[in-house]
Amino acid sequence: MEFLASSLLELITQTSTNLPPDVRAQMATAGVREVPGTQASQAFSIILSNIDMANEGEGAICQDTGMPTFFVHTPPGVSQLAIKKTIQEMVAEATKRGKLRPNSVDSLTGKNSGNNLGEETPVFHFEQWEEDEIEIRLILKGGGCENTNAQYSVPCVLDHLGRADRNLEGVRKCILHAVWKAQGLGCAPGAIGVCIGSDRAHGYDLAKRQLLRTLDDVNPNPELAKLEAGIMEEANKLGVGPMGFGGNVTLIGCKITAANRLPASFFVSVAYDCWAFRRLGVRLDAKTGAITKWLYRDPSRPVDQMTEGEGFPLTGREIALTPPLTEAQARALKVGDVVLISGDMFTGRDSVHAHLMKNPPPVDLNGAVLYHCGPVMLKEASGWVTKAAGPTTSIREEPYEADVIKRYGVRAVIGKGGMGAKTSAAMKEFGAVYLNAIGGAAQYYARTVEQVPAVHLLEFGIPEAMWQMRVKDFMAIVTMDAHGKSLHADVERATGEELEKLSR
Ligand code: SF4
């Protein structure tokens, strides 16, 4: 199969860089439902222009390219072993080219393999079928949304919704609860795949497979079709909005299947995918491996631009910040302020935070801006180049951040989804703020990085190292200030009240 390798490399590259048309269509209509000038609308502007930038530059839409998961169908006589080997080679090649972030970490040693290969990575699902061609579908679903997957064992009692019983009404409550819990963490607006029934492990698998359906299809089962439509309507009344900023659009898709279960079990499994809903597929000639057809794409429909310009329109009210920041500068910022950072900032996520608990920082963090980000970086002749650099979910650093602020004098933390009460208290006491960048906008933010002067702790792997990034006009929104105010806490409270209204 002389074309198999090139076809697979193209599938991986396109999946990572070019959002499928059904997702583009949903995002385009969703964007106009937000009120201009709001944080939700600003988030949409950046997300939509990021989608265009990724396509134009063939860069990763989001820096977190997830656990590559392949669904392969082969006719009898085709070697699945040969296909598996070629997929592994092309995953490594796509990683080398910066289309995938090195994401495969040994769970015992913590070592990143550097090429996305390792025990059980990537993930394969092989099946034989009666057709003459090979079909390969790929989902790239990042850690932020993977962490928000949820599984309920009904009957159970849910916050704001009360008891969920073993019937469709109970299922409805579980799904709404999962969408509400994902706020801010899974880069809303998102889409969900749901499985009612099965066992724990297969239920999650079937829920994820629902994400292979197009967002605009209609469930052939009328009862499930009605449930899907009802969830879409109710979830979008919650007010979670893009990035959990509050707003009109929370979900862009809901796909539900049902599978038989054991009499003693009743699981509802929810697979949450973010707006960076990356899945594509190809049909291949079984003899040559050449692509005969793209799935999810309509050759008669060109890929439309999502926006006219780049980013979001400046209002003139943005606050320019140049690190290192003083305590007075941090205390002057208020929730809702939009800032434009120019100068040096440092990345730090899980490994760096754990490291800082026992070791001094490799750089002076006094007044620093600390960015929760695991970028895609490539070493070129001129030095390190930032290929993708959106924020990661900040709440994972909640056990550490208050100490980092107190010990080292960090004045601004950038990430997504907000942080908890301990960090908020430290910000108030020592004078620091939390800035929410737009999750998934990896190309938009990569373009603000003018230079990478240094890297520290590279032994943690590329995503976990501490990168010094010299940025220009890096946009973020103050969502937790030094006065104890938190947009995230406000939205959680307000959406919780809305959820309660849906308890029936
Ligand atoms: S868009 Fe957000 S949730 Fe989705 S993969 Fe990227 S960082 Fe994770």
Residues whose N, C-alpha, C, O or C-beta is under 5 A from the ligand:
A	BS01	SF4	C62 D64 G142 G143 G144 C145 L185 G186 C187 C274 A276 P391 G439 G440
